[in-house]
Amino acid sequence: MTKKIEAIIREEKLPAVKRALSEIGIVGLTVLNVRGRGRGQGMQLQWRNGTYNIDLLPRVQINIVLSDDNVDATIEAIRQGAYTGEKGDGMIFIYPVEDIVRISTGERGREAITYQGDIDTRKKVSRYN
C-alpha cells in the first residue's frame, strides 16, 4: 500500500525540509508555491495610510508518494525541518493512494515510485547487529 503526504510549510523552511528528507532517502517530491491561512487568519500590517489585513500568507506545499513503511520517518523528517515552534509552522496530511502508474514505463504500484538510492532501495541496517 502507498500513501501521499502533503505538507504545507513556511517558504523559508523548504531548504531544511529538503535536506532532512534527503538524509532519510526521500528522492521524489513535488513542490508548489501556495497561499493560505490557518487558525491565525493572517496578519495585520500598520502603514501611514491605515491598517491592512493580509489573510493569505505565502507557503510551500510538498507532495510525496511513498510506501506505508516510510510514512513515519518522512513525517518526522518534515516536522524537524519545518519546526520553528511558532504558530504557522504548517500542517501534514496523509492520504491513501489507490494506484500509481509511471507514464514512461507503464510500471504500477510500488515499482512506479521506487528510485535508485531512495528510502526503499537503501539497505536496511539494524542497530542491534
C-alpha positions as CSV (number, residue, x, y, z in Angstrom):
1,M,0.0,0.0,0.0
2,T,1.2,3.5,-0.7
3,K,0.4,6.9,0.8
4,K,0.6,10.5,-0.3
5,I,2.0,13.0,2.1
6,E,1.0,16.6,1.6
7,A,2.8,19.1,3.8
8,I,2.2,22.9,3.9
9,I,5.2,24.7,5.4
10,R,6.8,28.2,5.6
11,E,8.7,29.1,2.5
12,E,11.9,29.8,4.3
13,K,11.9,26.2,5.8
14,L,11.9,24.5,2.4
15,P,15.8,24.0,2.3
16,A,15.8,22.5,5.8
17,V,12.9,20.1,4.9
18,K,14.5,19.0,1.6
19,R,17.8,18.4,3.5
20,A,16.0,16.3,6.1
21,L,14.1,14.3,3.5
22,S,17.3,13.7,1.5
23,E,19.1,12.4,4.6
24,I,16.5,9.6,5.1
25,G,16.4,8.8,1.4
26,I,13.4,10.6,0.0
27,V,14.2,11.2,-3.6
28,G,11.0,12.1,-5.4
29,L,8.9,15.1,-4.4
30,T,6.8,17.9,-5.9
31,V,6.9,21.5,-4.5
32,L,4.2,24.1,-5.2
33,N,4.0,27.7,-4.1
34,V,0.7,28.2,-2.5
35,R,-1.1,30.8,-0.3
36,G,-3.3,30.1,2.7
37,R,-4.2,30.7,6.2
38,G,-4.9,28.7,9.3
39,R,-6.2,29.5,12.8
40,G,-4.2,32.7,12.9
41,Q,-6.2,34.0,9.9
42,G,-3.3,36.0,8.5
43,M,-1.8,39.2,10.0
44,Q,-2.3,42.9,10.2
45,L,0.2,45.5,9.0
46,Q,0.2,49.1,10.0
47,W,1.0,51.7,7.4
48,R,0.7,55.5,7.3
49,N,-2.5,55.2,5.3
50,G,-4.1,52.7,7.7
51,T,-4.2,49.1,8.7
52,Y,-4.0,46.3,6.1
53,N,-5.1,42.7,6.7
54,I,-3.1,40.1,4.9
55,D,-5.2,37.0,5.2
56,L,-3.5,34.7,2.7
57,L,0.2,34.1,3.5
58,P,2.7,32.6,1.1
59,R,3.5,28.9,1.9
60,V,5.0,25.9,0.2
61,Q,3.2,22.6,-0.4
62,I,5.3,19.5,-0.7
63,N,3.8,16.3,-2.2
64,I,5.4,12.9,-1.7
65,V,4.1,9.5,-2.6
66,L,5.8,6.6,-0.7
67,S,5.3,3.2,0.7
68,D,3.5,2.8,4.1
69,D,6.7,1.6,5.7
70,N,8.3,5.0,5.3
71,V,5.5,7.3,6.4
72,D,6.5,7.8,10.0
73,A,10.2,8.6,9.2
74,T,9.0,11.0,6.5
75,I,6.6,12.8,8.8
76,E,9.3,13.2,11.4
77,A,11.8,14.5,8.9
78,I,9.3,17.1,7.7
79,R,8.5,18.1,11.3
80,Q,12.1,18.5,12.2
81,G,12.9,20.5,9.1
82,A,9.9,22.8,9.3
83,Y,9.7,23.4,13.0
84,T,10.1,26.9,14.4
85,G,7.9,26.5,17.5
86,E,5.7,29.3,16.4
87,K,2.1,29.4,15.1
88,G,2.1,28.9,11.3
89,D,4.7,26.2,11.1
90,G,2.3,24.2,8.9
91,M,0.4,21.0,8.6
92,I,1.0,17.5,7.3
93,F,-1.8,15.5,5.6
94,I,-1.6,11.8,4.8
95,Y,-3.9,10.2,2.1
96,P,-4.2,6.6,0.9
97,V,-3.2,6.1,-2.8
98,E,-5.1,3.6,-4.8
99,D,-2.6,3.0,-7.6
100,I,0.3,4.7,-9.3
101,V,1.4,4.4,-13.0
102,R,4.7,5.6,-14.3
103,I,3.9,7.0,-17.8
104,S,7.3,6.2,-19.4
105,T,7.5,2.6,-18.4
106,G,4.0,1.5,-17.5
107,E,5.2,0.3,-14.1
108,R,2.4,0.3,-11.5
109,G,2.2,0.4,-7.7
110,R,5.3,0.5,-5.6
111,E,7.7,-0.2,-8.5
112,A,6.4,3.1,-10.1
113,I,7.7,5.2,-7.2
114,T,10.9,3.3,-6.4
115,Y,14.1,5.2,-7.5
116,Q,17.7,4.1,-7.2
117,G,19.1,5.2,-3.9
118,D,15.7,6.1,-2.4
119,I,14.5,5.1,1.0
120,D,13.0,1.8,-0.3
121,T,16.3,0.7,-2.0
122,R,18.7,1.5,0.8
123,K,19.9,-1.5,2.7
124,K,18.0,-1.7,6.0
125,V,20.6,-1.7,8.8
126,S,19.6,-2.8,12.2
127,R,21.3,-1.0,15.1
128,Y,21.4,-4.3,17.0
129,N,23.7,-6.2,14.6
